[in-house]
Amino acid sequence: MKEENSIENTVAFYWQLFKRLKYVLLIIVAASVLQLFLGEFNLSFSKEILLILIIAKVVSIVALSFNQLTKIIGHSHLLSHILVLFTVLIGIIVFSFAADFTALHLLDDHSFKVDVQTNQSFFSLFFNYLYMSTVTFSSVGFGDITPISSLAKFVVMLEIGLRFFVLVFGIANINQIRVNK
């Protein structure tokens, strides 16, 4: 009962959020780093490993939303807390898929139709795919970066699916929001 009452406090809310996010973030960061180094190993099944890591990250994000964030929303109904939760969730999704797209490009530079210089730095490449992930998640879809391979198209579809999941998750919990005056 003490946890339920204290989570309305901002410090307690952020502590609960960190406790709930730490393992999921660890999984996502570890999988993303492993993905980005897959191209260095020159394995014949690198794309399959990449797909498994992407699906593991998607499952962990969905599990985080259903199991952990729902509990936090159930305890804290402040609009500011709900907005922070969704900002964190969207940020995790966008950055995770930017790493996925970058890893796909590093494994096969013909996965996407994009104007990329051959000697482009890693950070510039990652920024391009962060941009693509943001545009895909927001459903704007400018079309300047387009998935070509089946795997790239599937990964883009996963991000779009997660976008709809977050939208439904938000709508399902909107009745619990309370605005402090």
ROBA-924926 format. One record per residue (C-alpha): residue number from 1; residue in one letter; x, y, z. Coordinates in nm, 3 decimals. Each point is the difference from the previous one (the first is absolute). Example, Ala and Ser with C-alpha at 12.3 -4.5 7.8 and 13.67 -1.06 7.14 Angstrom:
! residues 2
[vovo 1,"a",[1.230,-0.450,0.780]]
[vovo 2,"s",[0.137,0.344,-0.066]]
END
This chain:
! residues 181
[vovo 1,"m",[0.000,0.000,0.000]]
[vovo 2,"k",[0.288,0.234,0.074]]
[vovo 3,"e",[0.129,-0.046,-0.359]]
[vovo 4,"e",[-0.341,0.087,-0.145]]
[vovo 5,"n",[-0.021,0.325,0.198]]
[vovo 6,"s",[0.361,0.103,-0.043]]
[vovo 7,"i",[0.013,-0.039,-0.377]]
[vovo 8,"e",[-0.197,0.323,-0.037]]
[vovo 9,"n",[0.325,0.160,0.120]]
[vovo 10,"t",[0.219,0.083,-0.300]]
[vovo 11,"v",[0.319,-0.151,0.145]]
[vovo 12,"a",[-0.181,-0.323,0.090]]
[vovo 13,"f",[-0.153,-0.011,-0.347]]
[vovo 14,"y",[0.340,0.030,-0.173]]
[vovo 15,"w",[0.147,-0.262,0.233]]
[vovo 16,"q",[-0.282,-0.243,-0.085]]
[vovo 17,"l",[0.042,0.074,-0.370]]
[vovo 18,"f",[0.374,-0.067,0.018]]
[vovo 19,"k",[-0.055,-0.325,0.191]]
[vovo 20,"r",[-0.247,-0.119,-0.262]]
[vovo 21,"l",[0.210,0.108,-0.299]]
[vovo 22,"k",[0.351,-0.110,0.097]]
[vovo 23,"y",[-0.018,-0.363,-0.117]]
[vovo 24,"v",[-0.186,0.081,-0.320]]
[vovo 25,"l",[0.248,0.276,-0.080]]
[vovo 26,"l",[0.287,-0.239,0.069]]
[vovo 27,"i",[-0.148,-0.256,-0.242]]
[vovo 28,"i",[-0.061,0.265,-0.267]]
[vovo 29,"v",[0.345,0.157,0.030]]
[vovo 30,"a",[0.178,-0.337,0.004]]
[vovo 31,"a",[-0.196,-0.124,-0.301]]
[vovo 32,"s",[0.058,0.326,-0.188]]
[vovo 33,"v",[0.375,-0.008,0.063]]
[vovo 34,"l",[0.016,-0.364,-0.107]]
[vovo 35,"q",[-0.199,0.084,-0.313]]
[vovo 36,"l",[0.236,0.279,-0.097]]
[vovo 37,"f",[0.301,-0.232,0.028]]
[vovo 38,"l",[-0.159,-0.290,-0.191]]
[vovo 39,"g",[0.147,0.124,-0.328]]
[vovo 40,"e",[0.351,-0.038,0.139]]
[vovo 41,"f",[-0.044,-0.376,0.047]]
[vovo 42,"n",[-0.092,-0.079,-0.365]]
[vovo 43,"l",[-0.231,-0.285,0.100]]
[vovo 44,"s",[-0.219,-0.158,-0.264]]
[vovo 45,"f",[-0.298,0.021,0.236]]
[vovo 46,"s",[0.053,0.358,0.123]]
[vovo 47,"k",[-0.338,0.114,-0.132]]
[vovo 48,"e",[-0.177,-0.276,0.191]]
[vovo 49,"i",[0.180,0.098,0.321]]
[vovo 50,"l",[-0.092,0.364,-0.067]]
[vovo 51,"l",[-0.365,-0.094,-0.044]]
[vovo 52,"i",[0.000,-0.199,0.325]]
[vovo 53,"l",[0.153,0.295,0.188]]
[vovo 54,"i",[-0.255,0.241,-0.151]]
[vovo 55,"i",[-0.289,-0.224,0.100]]
[vovo 56,"a",[0.146,-0.040,0.351]]
[vovo 57,"k",[0.013,0.379,0.034]]
[vovo 58,"v",[-0.359,0.039,-0.123]]
[vovo 59,"v",[-0.123,-0.267,0.243]]
[vovo 60,"s",[0.184,0.168,0.289]]
[vovo 61,"i",[-0.152,0.339,-0.090]]
[vovo 62,"v",[-0.351,-0.147,-0.014]]
[vovo 63,"a",[0.057,-0.186,0.328]]
[vovo 64,"l",[0.127,0.322,0.156]]
[vovo 65,"s",[-0.313,0.182,-0.108]]
[vovo 66,"f",[-0.246,-0.264,0.112]]
[vovo 67,"n",[0.162,-0.116,0.321]]
[vovo 68,"q",[0.196,0.290,0.137]]
[vovo 69,"l",[-0.135,0.327,-0.135]]
[vovo 70,"t",[-0.360,-0.104,0.061]]
[vovo 71,"k",[0.087,-0.046,0.368]]
[vovo 72,"i",[0.154,0.347,0.017]]
[vovo 73,"i",[-0.299,0.157,-0.175]]
[vovo 74,"g",[-0.227,-0.183,0.245]]
[vovo 75,"h",[0.181,0.165,0.291]]
[vovo 76,"s",[0.059,0.347,-0.140]]
[vovo 77,"h",[-0.266,0.182,-0.195]]
[vovo 78,"l",[0.177,0.332,-0.046]]
[vovo 79,"l",[0.009,0.132,-0.355]]
[vovo 80,"s",[0.369,0.089,0.032]]
[vovo 81,"h",[0.086,-0.357,0.100]]
[vovo 82,"i",[-0.202,-0.150,-0.284]]
[vovo 83,"l",[0.171,0.233,-0.249]]
[vovo 84,"v",[0.343,-0.100,0.132]]
[vovo 85,"l",[-0.092,-0.368,-0.032]]
[vovo 86,"f",[-0.104,0.038,-0.361]]
[vovo 87,"t",[0.299,0.217,-0.085]]
[vovo 88,"v",[0.231,-0.266,0.140]]
[vovo 89,"l",[-0.186,-0.280,-0.177]]
[vovo 90,"i",[0.004,0.181,-0.335]]
[vovo 91,"g",[0.366,0.094,0.044]]
[vovo 92,"i",[0.093,-0.362,0.068]]
[vovo 93,"i",[-0.188,-0.117,-0.308]]
[vovo 94,"v",[0.143,0.266,-0.234]]
[vovo 95,"f",[0.361,-0.048,0.116]]
[vovo 96,"s",[-0.033,-0.379,-0.003]]
[vovo 97,"f",[-0.124,-0.004,-0.357]]
[vovo 98,"a",[0.265,0.251,-0.107]]
[vovo 99,"a",[0.258,-0.253,0.123]]
[vovo 100,"d",[-0.187,-0.276,-0.187]]
[vovo 101,"f",[-0.002,0.196,-0.325]]
[vovo 102,"t",[0.367,0.092,0.041]]
[vovo 103,"a",[0.092,-0.364,0.064]]
[vovo 104,"l",[-0.197,-0.105,-0.307]]
[vovo 105,"h",[0.185,0.257,-0.208]]
[vovo 106,"l",[0.337,-0.116,0.134]]
[vovo 107,"l",[-0.084,-0.363,-0.085]]
[vovo 108,"d",[-0.137,0.081,-0.344]]
[vovo 109,"d",[0.024,0.354,-0.133]]
[vovo 110,"h",[-0.271,-0.086,-0.255]]
[vovo 111,"s",[-0.266,-0.050,0.269]]
[vovo 112,"f",[-0.117,0.360,-0.039]]
[vovo 113,"k",[-0.019,0.246,-0.285]]
[vovo 114,"v",[0.182,0.296,0.149]]
[vovo 115,"d",[0.251,0.258,-0.113]]
[vovo 116,"v",[0.294,-0.099,0.217]]
[vovo 117,"q",[0.359,0.085,-0.069]]
[vovo 118,"t",[0.230,-0.299,0.002]]
[vovo 119,"n",[0.240,0.153,0.252]]
[vovo 120,"q",[-0.271,0.127,0.233]]
[vovo 121,"s",[0.080,-0.020,0.372]]
[vovo 122,"f",[-0.191,-0.236,0.226]]
[vovo 123,"f",[-0.166,0.289,0.184]]
[vovo 124,"s",[-0.115,0.159,-0.324]]
[vovo 125,"l",[-0.140,-0.334,-0.114]]
[vovo 126,"f",[-0.172,-0.053,0.336]]
[vovo 127,"f",[-0.144,0.353,-0.018]]
[vovo 128,"n",[-0.150,-0.076,-0.344]]
[vovo 129,"y",[-0.169,-0.310,0.139]]
[vovo 130,"l",[-0.107,0.182,0.317]]
[vovo 131,"y",[-0.169,0.248,-0.232]]
[vovo 132,"m",[-0.161,-0.288,-0.192]]
[vovo 133,"s",[-0.119,-0.163,0.321]]
[vovo 134,"t",[-0.151,0.327,0.122]]
[vovo 135,"v",[-0.174,0.059,-0.333]]
[vovo 136,"t",[-0.128,-0.359,-0.007]]
[vovo 137,"f",[-0.122,0.010,0.360]]
[vovo 138,"s",[-0.178,0.331,-0.053]]
[vovo 139,"s",[-0.163,-0.147,-0.315]]
[vovo 140,"v",[0.118,0.292,-0.213]]
[vovo 141,"g",[0.194,-0.218,-0.245]]
[vovo 142,"f",[0.180,0.248,-0.223]]
[vovo 143,"g",[0.138,-0.282,-0.216]]
[vovo 144,"d",[0.357,0.130,-0.019]]
[vovo 145,"i",[0.119,-0.318,0.171]]
[vovo 146,"t",[-0.187,-0.308,-0.120]]
[vovo 147,"p",[0.034,-0.364,0.105]]
[vovo 148,"i",[0.084,-0.226,-0.293]]
[vovo 149,"s",[0.084,-0.344,0.140]]
[vovo 150,"s",[-0.266,-0.223,0.153]]
[vovo 151,"l",[0.173,0.011,0.337]]
[vovo 152,"a",[0.013,0.381,-0.004]]
[vovo 153,"k",[-0.368,0.017,-0.092]]
[vovo 154,"f",[-0.084,-0.242,0.282]]
[vovo 155,"v",[0.193,0.207,0.256]]
[vovo 156,"v",[-0.178,0.318,-0.116]]
[vovo 157,"m",[-0.332,-0.183,0.037]]
[vovo 158,"l",[0.098,-0.097,0.356]]
[vovo 159,"e",[0.064,0.365,0.086]]
[vovo 160,"i",[-0.335,0.101,-0.148]]
[vovo 161,"g",[-0.167,-0.279,0.199]]
[vovo 162,"l",[0.163,0.126,0.319]]
[vovo 163,"r",[-0.122,0.350,-0.082]]
[vovo 164,"f",[-0.358,-0.128,-0.012]]
[vovo 165,"f",[0.059,-0.194,0.322]]
[vovo 166,"v",[0.119,0.315,0.178]]
[vovo 167,"l",[-0.299,0.192,-0.135]]
[vovo 168,"v",[-0.245,-0.265,0.124]]
[vovo 169,"f",[0.188,-0.026,0.330]]
[vovo 170,"g",[-0.033,0.377,0.043]]
[vovo 171,"i",[-0.368,0.009,-0.087]]
[vovo 172,"a",[-0.073,-0.290,0.235]]
[vovo 173,"n",[0.159,0.188,0.289]]
[vovo 174,"i",[-0.123,0.352,-0.074]]
[vovo 175,"n",[-0.293,-0.030,0.239]]
[vovo 176,"q",[0.246,-0.029,0.290]]
[vovo 177,"i",[0.167,0.337,-0.059]]
[vovo 178,"r",[-0.051,0.270,0.260]]
[vovo 179,"v",[0.111,0.358,-0.054]]
[vovo 180,"n",[0.119,0.183,0.312]]
[vovo 181,"k",[-0.095,0.364,0.022]]
END
